[in-house]
Structures are given as structure tokens and as C-alpha cells.
Amino acid sequence: MFDAIHRGGTPLVAGDDEGSLAVQRDWAKANGVEPTAFTNAWNSMSVDVKLRQADDLARRYRVEGTPAMIINGKYFTDVSMAGGVEQMLALINDLVAAETRR
């Protein structure tokens, strides 16, 4: 999906939920996923709950873009806060190591 969106320029969204479902179902079918199974997952309670949880976390941590990382529910960083991609990865590794030692 990442390749389709970022390398292939395929947005996989439409102006509304039904249009987005159709576009994503077609993409899933082209990639070996049975359309009915995809639609059932799209409309499932578990997916709805996970999306609401993700939205809540993004609001709580004030995520404004990607990539962003939250480490152990305590630390938030993104590329601009860390000063670059390499710095962000180093910071994440340091924070994970510090949390692992606790």
C-alpha cells in the first residue's frame, strides 16, 4: 500500500467513505484480497475501534505529520523535533534503550 501511495502516486482515497471503500477494495482485489472479506473488515467493529483509538492517540500527542514516534507512551518525537531522520532514529534507539533498562 505504501508503494501504491508514495511511489505509484495512487491516492487510495476519494471524496467520501463509500468512494474510498471502492478504490481501496479494487486495490485490495488487484493484490489478492477477496473483495467481500475486505469490505467486511472495513465495516467491522474491531477496525472501527482501532481507528477511533488511533485518532485519539494522534490528538492526544498532537501528531501533525509523519513520520512520528511515541516511545513507551512517554516520549514523542518527529523528524523536525529531532533535527532530521538520522537524528530521530538515534533518539528513538536511545529512548528505547533507556526504557528497557528501567
C-alpha positions as CSV (number, residue, x, y, z in Angstrom):
1,M,0.0,0.0,0.0
2,F,2.9,2.3,0.8
3,D,4.3,1.8,-2.7
4,A,1.0,2.4,-4.3
5,I,0.5,5.7,-2.5
6,H,4.0,7.1,-2.3
7,R,5.8,5.6,-5.3
8,G,2.9,4.9,-7.6
9,G,1.0,8.1,-7.0
10,T,-2.2,6.2,-6.3
11,P,-4.0,8.2,-3.5
12,L,-6.4,5.3,-2.5
13,V,-8.9,7.8,-1.2
14,A,-11.9,9.5,-2.6
15,G,-14.2,12.4,-1.7
16,D,-16.3,10.2,0.7
17,D,-16.1,7.0,2.7
18,E,-18.0,5.0,0.0
19,G,-15.7,6.2,-2.7
20,S,-12.6,5.4,-0.6
21,L,-14.0,2.0,0.1
22,A,-14.5,1.3,-3.6
23,V,-11.0,2.5,-4.5
24,Q,-9.3,0.5,-1.7
25,R,-11.4,-2.6,-2.4
26,D,-10.3,-2.5,-6.0
27,W,-6.7,-2.1,-5.0
28,A,-7.0,-5.0,-2.5
29,K,-8.6,-7.2,-5.1
30,A,-5.7,-6.4,-7.5
31,N,-3.4,-7.5,-4.7
32,G,-5.0,-10.8,-3.9
33,V,-7.6,-9.9,-1.3
34,E,-11.1,-11.1,-1.7
35,P,-13.4,-8.0,-2.1
36,T,-16.1,-9.3,0.3
37,A,-13.5,-10.0,3.0
38,F,-12.1,-6.5,2.6
39,T,-15.5,-4.9,2.8
40,N,-16.3,-7.0,5.9
41,A,-13.1,-5.9,7.6
42,W,-13.7,-2.2,6.5
43,N,-17.1,-2.3,8.2
44,S,-16.1,-4.3,11.3
45,M,-16.4,-3.2,14.9
46,S,-12.8,-4.0,15.5
47,V,-11.5,-1.8,12.7
48,D,-13.8,1.0,13.8
49,V,-12.5,0.7,17.4
50,K,-8.8,0.7,16.3
51,L,-9.4,3.8,14.0
52,R,-11.0,5.6,16.9
53,Q,-8.1,4.7,19.2
54,A,-5.6,5.8,16.6
55,D,-7.4,9.1,16.2
56,D,-7.5,9.6,19.9
57,L,-3.8,9.0,20.2
58,A,-2.9,11.3,17.3
59,R,-5.0,14.1,19.0
60,R,-3.5,13.4,22.5
61,Y,0.1,13.5,21.2
62,R,-0.7,16.4,18.8
63,V,0.7,14.5,15.8
64,E,0.8,16.8,12.9
65,G,2.6,14.6,10.3
66,T,4.6,11.6,9.7
67,P,6.9,10.1,10.5
68,A,6.3,10.5,14.2
69,M,7.1,8.1,17.0
70,I,5.8,7.6,20.6
71,I,8.1,5.6,22.8
72,N,6.5,3.7,25.7
73,G,3.7,6.2,25.9
74,K,6.0,8.8,27.4
75,Y,8.1,10.4,24.7
76,F,7.0,11.9,21.4
77,T,9.3,12.9,18.6
78,D,9.2,13.6,14.9
79,V,11.7,14.4,12.2
80,S,11.6,18.2,12.7
81,M,11.8,17.9,16.5
82,A,14.8,15.6,16.3
83,G,16.6,17.6,13.7
84,G,16.5,15.1,10.8
85,V,15.7,11.4,10.0
86,E,19.1,10.1,11.3
87,Q,18.8,12.1,14.5
88,M,15.2,10.8,15.0
89,L,16.3,7.2,14.6
90,A,19.2,7.7,17.0
91,L,16.9,9.4,19.5
92,I,14.4,6.6,19.3
93,N,17.1,4.0,19.8
94,D,18.4,5.9,22.9
95,L,14.9,6.3,24.4
96,V,14.1,2.6,23.8
97,A,17.4,1.6,25.4
98,A,16.7,3.9,28.4
99,E,13.2,2.5,28.8
100,T,14.4,-1.1,28.5
101,R,16.9,-0.5,31.4
102,R,14.1,0.6,33.7
